Amino acid sequence: MDKRSLWRSTPQVVFGLVLIVVGVLIFLDNFYLIDVHGYLPYWPVLVIAFGLSKLIQPGGRVNPLVGLILIFAGTAKLLDNLDVMYFDFWDYLPVVIVAIGLSMIWRTFTRQRPRDNMTTLPPDSDSMISGTAILSGFRRTSSSQNFRGGELTAIMGGCEIDLRQASMSGGEAVLDVFAFWGGIDLKVPLDWSIVTEGSPLMGGFDDKTRPPQGGSTKRLIIRGYAIMGGVQISN
């Protein structure tokens, strides 16, 4: 068995262990072997463990922000439960917002540019796609045969992007997304494989694509955040 296939399930393994521990504690409490209430202050350890699993999971370049937030919140709440310090998450929420903002700015400045040796066609007007929907929505299509990626933002709004007629002259393209109380619906060609490196915070990335046939090497890398919102990819 390929060991890498086990590591890909790290978050699921952690959640499975959580269920086992909770089940065992409740079972022992039902038979008066332990008092489960004495263990309740330690529940933030489970949050810390899940945060660690987000840091070590594979799958390309992992964004550590979500894992770090979970570890910070779990550690602070554990110390609060043990009367070591006072902690109220809402007091620290502005710090989380600032961290997300800094991460977005950093990703913009360090965004990978297409390499010359990956591009065989000159750029065109549709090779980079961008758009912002705030309290509104927009639809956009691209038929560029040299698609390179772009940037999409949906804040309490929605974006519908149709790339089914597009193609890549290089090996990959990078699309940065940010959905806050909004949604981004992305349709891609059948010969593209999708690599999702986004970070959901009370939101989600939903990859509904089917694997490409014929050994295609075209990859669309999707990075960014879905905060109380969603990003859906289909082909």
Secondary structure, 3 states (H helix, E strand, C coil): CCHHHHHCCHHHHHHHHHHHHHHHHHHHHHCCCCCHHHHHHHCHHHHHHHHHHHHHCCCCCCCCHHHHHHHHHHHHHHHHHCCCCCCCHHHHHHHHHHHHHHHHHHHHHCCCCCCHHHCCCCCCCCCEEEEEEECCEEEEECCCCCCCEEEEEEECCEEEEECCCCCCCCCEEEEEEEEECCEEEEECCCCEEEEECCEEECCEEEECCCCCCCCCCEEEEEEEEEECCEEEEEC
